[in-house]
């Protein structure tokens, strides 16, 4: 297990029922994720961590609504409700998540002008978070990804993980999806084609 790591993606209050950007059934995966945390020697978490007025918030674009798309310098950007604002209860991990064993928390989306879905890169696909370097220095080769949401932050993280040379598995039973306009089917196929193992 020493060359394997579990990466828990964005299991935060705002992505669970009652939050600002709830993923249906997001809270249901917590017991399974807690079991997996106990089984892995290496555990990392990601945490969406936006400043107020982030450029991915619909509220910062007059006349735009959540889930519309706008063009940013780095490409198309889905606009979201204000969520996971730094230091807020919504940005905190789900209270039942037993995450204290984690050796690293990667915060993403903290630069006002760019969103960040992946645990490895910002949405420009060029600005690294530093996670890949950390994993390599620790000699970790195999990754298992769980969390929220399957078709956004989990999928983008898995695709980047494969591209960075890691053997990558997504535990679909320990994820939940937003499924915006067929995004779950599309991203599941994209992950499979890229060589991500889906179980």
Phi, psi and omega in degrees: 000351187292338179262009181245146177223147173260129176244117181262117187264116163050045179275072190244159185304319183293341179264001178254161180310134184095349180272179185287333181222066190289137172262125183306125179072015183304323182288340186295336185276350187303313181300319179293318178298319178300319177299314181295320178304320181291334185275341184259141176285326182244124181228129173235151176235150168251153182220116173297132192213075187269139167290155174302144180075023180300147185293345178272356180276132177303328183295342179269001180239097183307132178085356180260151180247155174306143178079000167284164179245138174234161176268128175248167178306333182264003178126195181292140180227121171290135177269138185241159167299155175304127183206158175048048179284134187314126176082355182277163176297327179297330180278347182289153175294152177309133187300335180271357180285123181267081192254001187297341178290343185301137179268349181205141170240119177265117176267136184224157181080019183271351174273125189302325190270357183215139177273166182214107177271317188280149173289347187253325184219153169289175186290355172279356180061018182232329183272111185280154175272342184097354183295317183300316179296319178299312181299317180296317180296331177275356179077020181275133184240335185240132182239140170241126182250138176220164173127210189230139350254149185312314191268000177237266190294325177293311183297314181297322177294317181295318180295318178292324180299314179298315180298330179276001174093013178268140171288121194235129177239137171248123176274098185297332179289343179249028175226161170220153188246154170281319180054067181266109178060041178081017185294330181294311180299315182298312184286330176297315178296318180298317179297314182299315180296329182281350179102012175283134177275122180253122181230000000 
